[in-house]
Amino acid sequence: MSGVVLQKVVKRFGEAEVIHGVDLTIEDGEFCVFVGPSGCGKSTLLRMVAGLEDTSGGSIRIGARDVTQVDPSERGVAMVFQTYALYPHMTVAENMGFGLKMTGHPAQEISRKVAEAARILKLGDLLSRKPKALSGGQRQRVAIGRAIVRGPEVFLFDEPLSNLDAELRVEMRVEIARLHREIGATMIYVTHDQVEAMTLADKIVVLRKGRVEQVGKPLELYHDPDNRFVAGFIGSPAMNFVAATVVSAGLAEAPGLGGTVPTAAHLPAAGSKVEVGLRPQHLRITGGETHRVEMTEALGGVSFIHVSAATGEKLVIEAKGDVTPAIGTMVGLAYEAGDALFFAADGQRLR
């Protein structure tokens, strides 16, 4: 297996630059997830690694080789797409072994590799079936099996679970995580779903508008975001943000939270505008009357309470159990000052 190194990678479509000098190192055997909103460039970047998109500038290395100008078939990668792209007239075994058959591998070797992939993916009882007789999750496993059979240096996944229903998505997340543990391959996985990113990744790359916003382990990004975008994108429900004004060193006035917020962060000069971020689980309801309950979502073990401040700012509070105050009720908010994150006017984190 091999790692992947991107150096100053640029992609242009005509005059439009969509990937802006990305530098990234993915270690051998690492599970790296590209995450970001639609149009951020994550699939384009993945396709550049695969060789399906030309690289306009910079270099891409897989292992010891510079593959920037190498044909996709020679890069040692296998890609699993959002659509299964299975041949309907072939059996599962034939679909999985088709790539090796086309490259002239002996039938005995193909059978051995297909059997091993079927064992890993628990497809042994389905090898004689055709795709129409499979569920969505089974078809996706066949598509992954087709990639395993090729024995690539790097696996590339382009939103492979997007076509599955919620239950199957969870099941397949577990399967892909188990697959990574079992074969130990380098994997790059693209998704817009930050829950998938958090649960699967060794390393997350957060992208926005063709630029890397932050790279790190899932919980590092969750607890220590570099900027407002990452703070708001990682975590579900999203972080709450309220406007604030610096009063003095270590103190800001946040009307949306009902008062002043102390902090150890280095704030700009008094009078400067900043934002305070608090995750829903860091807020709790008290007996005050500063916020109006707009809606409650009771999910059993946890409830999400949507409130509005007098400033019009909306916040979400995560409460354990069946806490569901009536709509229209006035409540107060409490939190630990150490949980509040501060962001400058340009969105950068104040530390």
C-alpha positions as CSV (number, residue, x, y, z in Angstrom):
1,M,0.0,0.0,0.0
2,S,1.1,3.6,-0.5
3,G,0.4,7.1,0.8
4,V,-0.7,10.1,-1.3
5,V,1.0,13.5,-1.4
6,L,-0.5,16.5,-3.1
7,Q,1.8,19.5,-3.6
8,K,0.4,22.9,-4.8
9,V,-2.3,21.1,-6.8
10,V,-4.4,23.4,-9.0
11,K,-7.3,22.7,-11.3
12,R,-8.6,25.1,-13.9
13,F,-11.6,24.8,-16.2
14,G,-10.7,27.4,-18.9
15,E,-10.2,30.7,-17.0
16,A,-11.9,29.5,-13.9
17,E,-9.6,28.1,-11.1
18,V,-11.6,25.7,-8.9
19,I,-8.8,24.0,-6.9
20,H,-6.4,26.5,-5.4
21,G,-2.9,25.2,-4.6
22,V,-3.8,22.3,-2.3
23,D,-1.1,20.8,-0.2
24,L,-1.9,17.5,1.5
25,T,-0.2,14.4,2.8
26,I,-2.2,11.2,3.3
27,E,-0.2,8.6,5.1
28,D,0.1,4.9,4.1
29,G,-2.9,3.0,5.4
30,E,-4.8,6.1,6.5
31,F,-8.5,6.7,6.0
32,C,-8.8,10.3,4.8
33,V,-12.2,11.9,4.3
34,F,-12.7,15.0,2.1
35,V,-15.8,16.8,3.4
36,G,-17.5,20.1,2.6
37,P,-20.6,21.6,1.0
38,S,-21.7,20.9,-2.6
39,G,-19.4,22.7,-5.0
40,C,-16.4,22.9,-2.7
41,G,-14.2,20.8,-5.0
42,K,-13.9,17.6,-3.1
43,S,-15.0,15.3,-5.9
44,T,-12.9,17.2,-8.4
45,L,-9.8,16.7,-6.1
46,L,-10.6,13.0,-5.8
47,R,-10.9,12.7,-9.6
48,M,-7.5,14.4,-10.0
49,V,-6.0,11.8,-7.7
50,A,-7.6,9.1,-9.8
51,G,-6.4,10.7,-13.1
52,L,-10.0,11.3,-14.3
53,E,-9.3,15.0,-14.3
54,D,-6.1,16.6,-15.6
55,T,-4.0,18.5,-13.1
56,S,-3.5,22.1,-14.2
57,G,-0.6,22.7,-11.8
58,G,1.3,21.1,-8.9
59,S,2.1,17.4,-8.5
60,I,0.4,14.2,-7.2
61,R,2.5,11.4,-5.8
62,I,1.3,7.9,-4.9
63,G,3.9,6.1,-2.9
64,A,7.3,6.9,-4.5
65,R,5.9,7.7,-7.9
66,D,4.9,11.0,-9.4
67,V,1.6,10.2,-11.1
68,T,0.6,13.7,-12.2
69,Q,0.7,12.8,-15.9
70,V,0.2,9.0,-15.5
71,D,-2.8,7.3,-17.1
72,P,-5.6,6.4,-14.6
73,S,-5.1,2.7,-15.3
74,E,-1.4,2.9,-14.3
75,R,-1.9,4.8,-11.0
76,G,-2.6,1.8,-8.8
77,V,-6.0,3.2,-7.6
78,A,-9.5,1.8,-7.6
79,M,-12.5,4.0,-7.5
80,V,-16.0,3.3,-6.0
81,F,-18.6,5.7,-7.4
82,Q,-22.0,6.9,-6.1
83,T,-23.7,4.8,-8.8
84,Y,-22.9,1.1,-8.6
85,A,-22.2,0.8,-12.4
86,L,-22.7,-3.0,-12.3
87,Y,-23.3,-4.9,-15.5
88,P,-26.9,-6.2,-15.3
89,H,-26.3,-9.3,-17.4
90,M,-23.4,-10.5,-15.3
91,T,-23.4,-12.3,-12.0
92,V,-21.9,-10.9,-8.9
93,A,-18.7,-13.0,-9.4
94,E,-18.5,-11.9,-13.0
95,N,-18.9,-8.2,-12.1
96,M,-16.2,-8.4,-9.5
97,G,-13.7,-10.2,-11.7
98,F,-14.5,-8.4,-15.0
99,G,-11.6,-5.9,-14.6
100,L,-9.0,-8.7,-14.1
101,K,-10.5,-10.6,-17.0
102,M,-10.1,-7.6,-19.3
103,T,-6.4,-7.3,-18.4
104,G,-5.7,-11.0,-19.1
105,H,-5.4,-12.4,-15.7
106,P,-5.7,-16.3,-15.5
107,A,-9.1,-17.6,-14.6
108,Q,-7.8,-19.4,-11.5
109,E,-6.3,-16.2,-10.1
110,I,-9.5,-14.3,-10.8
111,S,-11.6,-16.9,-9.0
112,R,-9.2,-16.8,-6.0
113,K,-9.3,-13.0,-5.7
114,V,-13.1,-12.9,-6.2
115,A,-13.5,-15.5,-3.4
116,E,-11.3,-13.5,-1.1
117,A,-13.2,-10.3,-1.7
118,A,-16.5,-12.1,-1.2
119,R,-15.2,-13.4,2.1
120,I,-14.2,-9.9,3.3
121,L,-17.6,-8.4,2.2
122,K,-19.8,-11.4,3.2
123,L,-20.9,-11.9,-0.4
124,G,-20.2,-15.6,-0.6
125,D,-23.9,-16.6,-0.9
126,L,-24.6,-14.0,-3.6
127,L,-21.9,-14.8,-6.2
128,S,-24.3,-16.4,-8.6
129,R,-26.9,-13.7,-8.4
130,K,-27.4,-10.8,-10.9
131,P,-27.6,-7.2,-9.7
132,K,-31.4,-7.0,-10.1
133,A,-31.7,-9.6,-7.3
134,L,-29.6,-7.6,-4.8
135,S,-30.5,-4.8,-2.4
136,G,-28.9,-1.4,-2.7
137,G,-26.4,-2.2,0.1
138,Q,-25.5,-5.5,-1.5
139,R,-24.9,-3.8,-4.9
140,Q,-22.6,-1.3,-3.2
141,R,-20.7,-4.1,-1.6
142,V,-20.3,-5.7,-5.0
143,A,-18.9,-2.4,-6.3
144,I,-16.5,-2.2,-3.4
145,G,-15.5,-5.9,-4.1
146,R,-14.7,-5.1,-7.7
147,A,-12.2,-2.5,-6.3
148,I,-10.7,-5.0,-3.8
149,V,-10.2,-7.6,-6.5
150,R,-7.9,-5.2,-8.4
151,G,-5.5,-5.0,-5.3
152,P,-5.0,-1.2,-5.7
153,E,-2.5,0.9,-3.7
154,V,-5.2,3.4,-2.9
155,F,-9.0,3.1,-2.7
156,L,-11.1,6.1,-3.7
157,F,-14.7,6.5,-2.7
158,D,-16.9,9.2,-4.3
159,E,-20.0,9.6,-2.0
160,P,-20.7,5.8,-2.2
161,L,-23.6,5.8,0.2
162,S,-25.6,8.7,-1.2
163,N,-28.1,6.5,-2.9
164,L,-28.9,4.4,0.1
165,D,-31.6,4.9,2.7
166,A,-30.8,6.0,6.3
167,E,-30.6,2.4,7.7
168,L,-28.4,1.1,4.9
169,R,-26.1,4.1,5.2
170,V,-25.4,3.2,8.8
171,E,-24.9,-0.4,7.9
172,M,-22.5,0.4,5.1
173,R,-20.5,2.8,7.2
174,V,-19.9,0.0,9.6
175,E,-18.9,-2.3,6.7
176,I,-16.5,0.2,5.2
177,A,-14.9,0.9,8.6
178,R,-14.5,-2.9,9.1
179,L,-13.1,-3.2,5.6
180,H,-10.4,-0.6,6.3
181,R,-9.4,-2.3,9.5
182,E,-9.2,-5.7,7.8
183,I,-7.2,-4.8,4.7
184,G,-5.3,-1.7,6.1
185,A,-5.4,0.1,2.7
186,T,-5.0,3.8,2.1
187,M,-8.5,5.1,1.5
188,I,-9.7,8.5,0.4
189,Y,-13.5,9.1,0.9
190,V,-15.6,12.0,-0.4
191,T,-18.8,13.0,1.4
192,H,-20.9,16.1,2.2
193,D,-22.2,14.3,5.3
194,Q,-20.1,15.3,8.2
195,V,-21.5,12.4,10.3
196,E,-20.0,10.0,7.8
197,A,-16.7,12.0,8.0
198,M,-16.7,12.0,11.8
199,T,-17.4,8.2,12.2
200,L,-15.1,6.9,9.4
201,A,-12.0,9.1,9.2
202,D,-8.6,8.9,10.7
203,K,-8.1,12.3,9.1
204,I,-10.6,14.9,7.8
205,V,-9.9,17.5,5.2
206,V,-12.5,20.3,5.3
207,L,-12.8,22.0,1.9
208,R,-14.5,25.2,0.9
209,K,-14.4,26.8,-2.6
210,G,-11.5,24.7,-3.7
211,R,-9.3,25.5,-0.6
212,V,-8.4,23.4,2.4
213,E,-9.9,25.1,5.5
214,Q,-8.5,22.6,8.1
215,V,-7.0,19.2,8.3
216,G,-7.0,17.0,11.4
217,K,-8.5,14.1,13.4
218,P,-12.3,14.2,13.7
219,L,-12.4,15.2,17.4
220,E,-9.6,17.8,16.9
221,L,-11.7,19.6,14.3
222,Y,-14.8,19.3,16.5
223,H,-13.2,20.7,19.7
224,D,-10.6,23.0,18.2
225,P,-11.8,24.5,14.9
226,D,-9.5,27.0,13.2
227,N,-12.4,29.2,11.9
228,R,-16.1,29.8,11.9
229,F,-16.7,27.7,8.8
230,V,-15.2,24.6,10.3
231,A,-16.9,25.2,13.6
232,G,-20.3,25.4,11.9
233,F,-19.8,22.6,9.5
234,I,-18.5,19.9,11.9
235,G,-21.0,18.8,14.5
236,S,-24.7,18.0,14.3
237,P,-26.8,20.0,15.2
238,A,-24.5,22.9,14.1
239,M,-22.7,25.2,16.5
240,N,-24.7,28.3,17.7
241,F,-23.3,31.7,16.8
242,V,-24.2,35.0,18.3
243,A,-22.9,38.5,17.6
244,A,-20.9,40.1,20.4
245,T,-18.9,43.3,21.1
246,V,-15.6,43.4,22.9
247,V,-16.0,45.3,26.2
248,S,-12.4,44.9,27.5
249,A,-9.6,42.4,27.5
250,G,-11.2,39.0,28.2
251,L,-14.8,40.2,28.1
252,A,-17.4,40.6,25.4
253,E,-21.1,41.7,25.5
254,A,-23.3,39.1,23.7
255,P,-27.0,40.2,23.9
256,G,-28.1,37.0,22.2
257,L,-26.8,35.1,25.2
258,G,-28.3,37.5,27.7
259,G,-25.1,39.2,29.0
260,T,-21.4,39.3,29.0
261,V,-19.1,36.4,28.2
262,P,-15.6,36.1,29.8
263,T,-12.8,34.4,27.8
264,A,-9.2,33.6,28.0
265,A,-8.9,34.2,24.2
266,H,-7.0,37.3,23.0
267,L,-9.7,39.6,21.9
268,P,-9.3,42.7,19.6
269,A,-9.7,46.2,20.9
270,A,-12.7,47.3,22.9
271,G,-15.7,48.1,20.6
272,S,-14.6,45.4,18.0
273,K,-17.3,43.1,16.6
274,V,-16.8,39.4,17.2
275,E,-18.9,36.2,17.3
276,V,-19.3,33.7,20.1
277,G,-19.9,30.1,19.3
278,L,-21.5,27.5,21.6
279,R,-22.4,24.0,20.8
280,P,-26.0,22.9,21.6
281,Q,-24.8,20.4,24.3
282,H,-23.0,23.3,26.1
283,L,-26.2,25.3,26.6
284,R,-28.8,24.4,29.3
285,I,-32.1,25.9,30.3
286,T,-32.5,27.9,33.5
287,G,-35.4,29.7,35.2
288,G,-34.8,33.0,33.5
289,E,-36.9,34.7,30.8
290,T,-34.4,35.8,28.2
291,H,-35.3,33.4,25.3
292,R,-38.5,32.3,23.7
293,V,-39.1,28.6,22.8
294,E,-39.9,28.4,19.1
295,M,-39.9,24.6,18.6
296,T,-38.9,21.4,20.3
297,E,-37.7,18.1,18.8
298,A,-38.2,15.2,21.2
299,L,-36.1,12.2,20.0
300,G,-36.4,10.1,23.2
301,G,-33.0,10.0,24.8
302,V,-32.4,13.6,23.8
303,S,-34.4,16.7,22.8
304,F,-33.4,19.7,20.7
305,I,-35.0,22.9,21.9
306,H,-35.0,25.8,19.4
307,V,-35.1,29.3,21.0
308,S,-34.9,32.9,19.9
309,A,-33.3,35.8,21.7
310,A,-34.6,39.3,21.9
311,T,-32.1,40.2,19.2
312,G,-33.8,37.7,16.8
313,E,-30.9,35.3,16.9
314,K,-31.8,31.6,16.9
315,L,-30.1,29.0,19.1
316,V,-30.5,25.2,19.6
317,I,-30.1,23.6,23.0
318,E,-29.5,19.9,23.5
319,A,-31.2,18.5,26.5
320,K,-31.1,15.0,27.8
321,G,-34.3,13.0,28.2
322,D,-37.8,14.2,27.4
323,V,-37.3,17.9,28.2
324,T,-39.9,19.7,26.0
325,P,-40.9,23.1,27.2
326,A,-44.1,24.4,25.6
327,I,-43.8,26.6,22.5
328,G,-43.9,30.2,23.5
329,T,-42.5,29.6,26.9
330,M,-39.8,32.1,28.1
331,V,-36.6,30.4,29.4
332,G,-33.1,31.4,30.5
333,L,-29.8,30.1,29.2
334,A,-26.7,29.0,31.1
335,Y,-23.3,27.7,29.9
336,E,-19.7,27.4,31.1
337,A,-17.6,30.3,29.8
338,G,-14.8,27.9,29.0
339,D,-17.0,26.2,26.3
340,A,-17.5,29.5,24.4
341,L,-15.3,29.9,21.2
342,F,-14.6,33.4,19.8
343,F,-14.3,34.3,16.2
344,A,-13.0,37.5,14.6
345,A,-15.0,39.5,12.0
346,D,-13.1,37.6,9.2
347,G,-14.2,34.3,10.7
348,Q,-10.8,33.3,12.1
349,R,-10.7,31.7,15.5
350,L,-9.5,34.0,18.4
351,R,-7.3,32.0,20.8
